[in-house]
Amino acid sequence: MSDRRADSERRFDSLEDPELDDLLDELEQLEETVDDPEEREQVRETIRIARRVSTPSAFGQVIQGFDRHDAAEALVGSVVFGIPMLVEGGTIEIGTFIAAHPASLLVTLAGTVALVIGLLYVAEIQQVEIHRPLFGFVPRRLVGVVVVSFVTAAVMMTVWGRVNWATPWLALCQTSVTFSAMALGAALGDILPGS
């Protein structure tokens, strides 16, 4: 186990009771001594379950997977962050600029995904674990947050008449500006309740 992950886990463990801290310490020691990969995975799963069961508040929880409940939280977060972008005229102007400068679209999309990754996996607002990644390496939570926020941006921009899909490139660029804010809101909405 890396020192950074161990420090992070100790910080989350400090929210729990001392008896549970002792149990987790013993399980971590057991994990280091077990030679069989299957048995080691069983110990790791026991550690994950112990952390999930014991967390007393919305902060410091271990978050895994991405289900419809998480998608609903991401939707709420994206709407809360996105409505100001929908009513702001600057969104359309920025989208028009991006349409004229295709490299700006790539930077906007890459920057948005990088910020979402930072919120979910680097900032350590919650302990978010990658559980059953798609294709063996793409985190389901990342895909869920990005897809929910982009679809929400496209639907709301269309329904509120902010984009005209007769000019698809311009509409995509303008939607991407709203998507940037909505993706951050979706990530926060998903992890802050601690589900």
C-alpha positions as a LaTeX table, in Angstrom:
\begin{tabular}{lrrr}
\hline
Residue & $x$ (\AA) & $y$ (\AA) & $z$ (\AA) \\
\hline
Met1 & 0.00 & 0.00 & 0.00 \\
Ser2 & 1.41 & 3.44 & $-0.92$ \\
Asp3 & 2.28 & 5.94 & 1.80 \\
Arg4 & $-0.14$ & 8.51 & 0.35 \\
Arg5 & $-3.05$ & 6.04 & 0.31 \\
Ala6 & $-2.17$ & 4.85 & 3.82 \\
Asp7 & $-2.12$ & 8.46 & 5.09 \\
Ser8 & $-5.44$ & 9.15 & 3.40 \\
Glu9 & $-6.99$ & 6.04 & 4.91 \\
Arg10 & $-5.67$ & 6.93 & 8.37 \\
Arg11 & $-7.27$ & 10.36 & 8.07 \\
Phe12 & $-10.64$ & 8.76 & 7.25 \\
Asp13 & $-10.15$ & 6.19 & 10.00 \\
Ser14 & $-9.71$ & 8.94 & 12.56 \\
Leu15 & $-13.42$ & 9.75 & 12.17 \\
Glu16 & $-14.28$ & 6.32 & 13.52 \\
Asp17 & $-14.17$ & 4.78 & 16.98 \\
Pro18 & $-10.89$ & 3.47 & 18.49 \\
Glu19 & $-11.99$ & $-0.17$ & 18.43 \\
Leu20 & $-12.65$ & 0.03 & 14.72 \\
Asp21 & $-9.28$ & 1.74 & 14.20 \\
Asp22 & $-7.62$ & $-1.22$ & 15.91 \\
Leu23 & $-9.57$ & $-3.69$ & 13.77 \\
Leu24 & $-8.60$ & $-1.87$ & 10.57 \\
Asp25 & $-4.95$ & $-1.75$ & 11.65 \\
Glu26 & $-5.01$ & $-5.51$ & 12.25 \\
Leu27 & $-6.68$ & $-6.16$ & 8.91 \\
Glu28 & $-4.08$ & $-4.01$ & 7.12 \\
Gln29 & $-1.28$ & $-5.96$ & 8.84 \\
Leu30 & $-2.98$ & $-9.20$ & 7.81 \\
Glu31 & $-3.23$ & $-7.94$ & 4.22 \\
Glu32 & 0.53 & $-7.42$ & 4.12 \\
Thr33 & 1.27 & $-10.94$ & 5.38 \\
Val34 & $-1.18$ & $-12.89$ & 3.19 \\
Asp35 & 0.55 & $-14.50$ & 0.19 \\
Asp36 & $-2.42$ & $-15.90$ & $-1.74$ \\
Pro37 & $-3.93$ & $-13.26$ & $-4.12$ \\
Glu38 & $-7.50$ & $-14.45$ & $-3.54$ \\
Glu39 & $-7.11$ & $-14.31$ & 0.23 \\
Arg40 & $-5.49$ & $-10.86$ & $-0.02$ \\
Glu41 & $-8.48$ & $-9.63$ & $-2.06$ \\
Gln42 & $-10.83$ & $-11.03$ & 0.60 \\
Val43 & $-8.96$ & $-9.07$ & 3.28 \\
Arg44 & $-9.14$ & $-5.90$ & 1.15 \\
Glu45 & $-12.87$ & $-6.38$ & 0.64 \\
Thr46 & $-13.30$ & $-6.83$ & 4.41 \\
Ile47 & $-11.43$ & $-3.55$ & 4.97 \\
Arg48 & $-13.66$ & $-1.76$ & 2.45 \\
Ile49 & $-16.82$ & $-3.12$ & 4.08 \\
Ala50 & $-15.62$ & $-2.15$ & 7.56 \\
Arg51 & $-14.99$ & 1.42 & 6.40 \\
Arg52 & $-18.38$ & 1.71 & 4.69 \\
Val53 & $-20.30$ & 0.34 & 7.66 \\
Ser54 & $-18.58$ & 2.49 & 10.22 \\
Thr55 & $-18.55$ & 5.97 & 8.72 \\
Pro56 & $-20.53$ & 8.29 & 10.98 \\
Ser57 & $-21.14$ & 11.26 & 8.64 \\
Ala58 & $-21.37$ & 12.33 & 5.01 \\
Phe59 & $-17.66$ & 13.10 & 4.97 \\
Gly60 & $-14.97$ & 10.47 & 5.19 \\
Gln61 & $-16.99$ & 7.72 & 3.56 \\
Val62 & $-15.67$ & 5.19 & 1.11 \\
Ile63 & $-17.49$ & 5.60 & $-2.20$ \\
Gln64 & $-17.60$ & 2.81 & $-4.79$ \\
Gly65 & $-19.47$ & 2.08 & $-8.00$ \\
Phe66 & $-21.97$ & 4.30 & $-9.77$ \\
Asp67 & $-25.67$ & 3.47 & $-9.70$ \\
Arg68 & $-28.94$ & 5.28 & $-10.43$ \\
His69 & $-28.83$ & 6.98 & $-7.02$ \\
Asp70 & $-25.40$ & 8.41 & $-7.88$ \\
Ala71 & $-26.69$ & 9.44 & $-11.32$ \\
Ala72 & $-29.58$ & 11.29 & $-9.67$ \\
Glu73 & $-27.17$ & 13.13 & $-7.36$ \\
Ala74 & $-25.00$ & 14.02 & $-10.36$ \\
Leu75 & $-28.09$ & 15.29 & $-12.21$ \\
Val76 & $-29.08$ & 17.54 & $-9.31$ \\
Gly77 & $-25.55$ & 18.90 & $-8.99$ \\
Ser78 & $-25.29$ & 19.56 & $-12.71$ \\
Val79 & $-28.62$ & 21.41 & $-12.80$ \\
Val80 & $-27.70$ & 23.57 & $-9.79$ \\
Phe81 & $-24.38$ & 24.57 & $-11.37$ \\
Gly82 & $-25.77$ & 24.72 & $-14.91$ \\
Ile83 & $-28.79$ & 27.00 & $-14.56$ \\
Pro84 & $-26.65$ & 30.15 & $-14.16$ \\
Met85 & $-24.77$ & 29.13 & $-17.31$ \\
Leu86 & $-28.03$ & 28.66 & $-19.22$ \\
Val87 & $-29.34$ & 32.14 & $-18.48$ \\
Glu88 & $-26.00$ & 33.92 & $-18.92$ \\
Gly89 & $-25.41$ & 35.41 & $-22.39$ \\
Gly90 & $-21.67$ & 34.95 & $-22.01$ \\
Thr91 & $-22.11$ & 31.21 & $-22.43$ \\
Ile92 & $-23.29$ & 31.71 & $-26.01$ \\
Glu93 & $-20.47$ & 34.16 & $-26.75$ \\
Ile94 & $-17.82$ & 31.80 & $-25.38$ \\
Gly95 & $-19.33$ & 28.92 & $-27.37$ \\
Thr96 & $-19.18$ & 31.05 & $-30.52$ \\
Phe97 & $-15.51$ & 31.78 & $-29.86$ \\
Ile98 & $-14.77$ & 28.10 & $-29.26$ \\
Ala99 & $-16.54$ & 27.20 & $-32.52$ \\
Ala100 & $-14.15$ & 29.50 & $-34.38$ \\
His101 & $-11.13$ & 27.99 & $-32.58$ \\
Pro102 & $-11.42$ & 24.16 & $-32.54$ \\
Ala103 & $-8.35$ & 23.74 & $-30.34$ \\
Ser104 & $-10.23$ & 25.68 & $-27.66$ \\
Leu105 & $-12.95$ & 23.03 & $-27.68$ \\
Leu106 & $-10.38$ & 20.30 & $-27.09$ \\
Val107 & $-8.78$ & 22.29 & $-24.25$ \\
Thr108 & $-12.21$ & 22.99 & $-22.73$ \\
Leu109 & $-13.28$ & 19.34 & $-22.82$ \\
Ala110 & $-9.93$ & 18.00 & $-21.61$ \\
Gly111 & $-9.79$ & 20.60 & $-18.85$ \\
Thr112 & $-13.31$ & 19.73 & $-17.74$ \\
Val113 & $-12.55$ & 16.01 & $-17.56$ \\
Ala114 & $-9.29$ & 16.77 & $-15.70$ \\
Leu115 & $-11.16$ & 18.90 & $-13.14$ \\
Val116 & $-13.75$ & 16.15 & $-12.63$ \\
Ile117 & $-10.96$ & 13.61 & $-12.10$ \\
Gly118 & $-9.35$ & 16.02 & $-9.64$ \\
Leu119 & $-12.57$ & 16.43 & $-7.67$ \\
Leu120 & $-13.40$ & 12.74 & $-7.61$ \\
Tyr121 & $-10.02$ & 11.10 & $-7.14$ \\
Val122 & $-7.35$ & 13.64 & $-6.20$ \\
Ala123 & $-8.88$ & 16.28 & $-3.92$ \\
Glu124 & $-9.86$ & 13.60 & $-1.39$ \\
Ile125 & $-13.15$ & 15.28 & $-0.47$ \\
Gln126 & $-14.32$ & 11.70 & $-0.04$ \\
Gln127 & $-12.44$ & 8.44 & $-0.43$ \\
Val128 & $-13.61$ & 7.45 & $-3.91$ \\
Glu129 & $-12.50$ & 3.99 & $-4.98$ \\
Ile130 & $-12.48$ & 2.75 & $-8.55$ \\
His131 & $-14.83$ & $-0.21$ & $-8.55$ \\
Arg132 & $-15.14$ & $-2.53$ & $-11.59$ \\
Pro133 & $-13.78$ & $-0.07$ & $-14.18$ \\
Leu134 & $-15.08$ & $-0.15$ & $-17.74$ \\
Phe135 & $-12.68$ & $-1.88$ & $-20.15$ \\
Gly136 & $-10.49$ & $-2.61$ & $-17.13$ \\
Phe137 & $-9.28$ & 0.97 & $-16.59$ \\
Val138 & $-12.02$ & 3.61 & $-17.13$ \\
Pro139 & $-13.74$ & 4.53 & $-13.82$ \\
Arg140 & $-17.51$ & 4.08 & $-13.96$ \\
Arg141 & $-18.06$ & 7.11 & $-11.71$ \\
Leu142 & $-16.06$ & 9.35 & $-14.05$ \\
Val143 & $-18.01$ & 8.14 & $-17.10$ \\
Gly144 & $-21.32$ & 8.48 & $-15.24$ \\
Val145 & $-20.64$ & 12.03 & $-14.08$ \\
Val146 & $-19.43$ & 13.15 & $-17.52$ \\
Val147 & $-22.30$ & 11.52 & $-19.43$ \\
Val148 & $-25.01$ & 12.77 & $-17.03$ \\
Ser149 & $-23.67$ & 16.33 & $-17.12$ \\
Phe150 & $-23.22$ & 16.42 & $-20.91$ \\
Val151 & $-26.68$ & 15.00 & $-21.63$ \\
Thr152 & $-28.20$ & 17.41 & $-19.10$ \\
Ala153 & $-26.40$ & 20.34 & $-20.75$ \\
Ala154 & $-27.53$ & 19.29 & $-24.25$ \\
Val155 & $-31.15$ & 18.73 & $-23.21$ \\
Met156 & $-31.47$ & 21.95 & $-21.20$ \\
Met157 & $-29.69$ & 24.09 & $-23.82$ \\
Thr158 & $-32.06$ & 22.67 & $-26.46$ \\
Val159 & $-35.28$ & 22.86 & $-24.43$ \\
Trp160 & $-34.58$ & 26.43 & $-23.33$ \\
Gly161 & $-33.78$ & 27.50 & $-26.89$ \\
Arg162 & $-30.16$ & 28.41 & $-26.15$ \\
Val163 & $-28.80$ & 26.40 & $-29.09$ \\
Asn164 & $-29.96$ & 25.69 & $-32.61$ \\
Trp165 & $-28.98$ & 22.21 & $-33.80$ \\
Ala166 & $-29.37$ & 23.34 & $-37.43$ \\
Thr167 & $-25.76$ & 24.48 & $-36.92$ \\
Pro168 & $-24.47$ & 21.40 & $-35.04$ \\
Trp169 & $-20.84$ & 22.52 & $-34.61$ \\
Leu170 & $-21.85$ & 25.83 & $-33.01$ \\
Ala171 & $-24.50$ & 24.09 & $-30.87$ \\
Leu172 & $-21.95$ & 21.50 & $-29.69$ \\
Cys173 & $-19.43$ & 24.19 & $-28.75$ \\
Gln174 & $-22.02$ & 26.27 & $-26.88$ \\
Thr175 & $-23.29$ & 23.17 & $-25.09$ \\
Ser176 & $-19.71$ & 22.29 & $-24.12$ \\
Val177 & $-19.37$ & 25.59 & $-22.25$ \\
Thr178 & $-22.44$ & 24.76 & $-20.15$ \\
Phe179 & $-21.22$ & 21.17 & $-19.80$ \\
Ser180 & $-18.01$ & 22.43 & $-18.17$ \\
Ala181 & $-19.86$ & 23.98 & $-15.25$ \\
Met182 & $-22.39$ & 21.15 & $-15.08$ \\
Ala183 & $-19.66$ & 18.50 & $-14.89$ \\
Leu184 & $-18.14$ & 20.17 & $-11.83$ \\
Gly185 & $-21.58$ & 20.41 & $-10.23$ \\
Ala186 & $-22.30$ & 16.78 & $-11.09$ \\
Ala187 & $-19.05$ & 15.60 & $-9.49$ \\
Leu188 & $-19.71$ & 17.59 & $-6.32$ \\
Gly189 & $-23.37$ & 16.58 & $-6.22$ \\
Asp190 & $-22.38$ & 12.95 & $-6.53$ \\
Ile191 & $-19.69$ & 12.76 & $-3.85$ \\
Leu192 & $-20.75$ & 15.33 & $-1.24$ \\
Pro193 & $-23.74$ & 13.34 & 0.07 \\
Gly194 & $-21.27$ & 10.49 & 0.52 \\
Ser195 & $-23.17$ & 7.71 & $-1.16$ \\
\hline
\end{tabular}
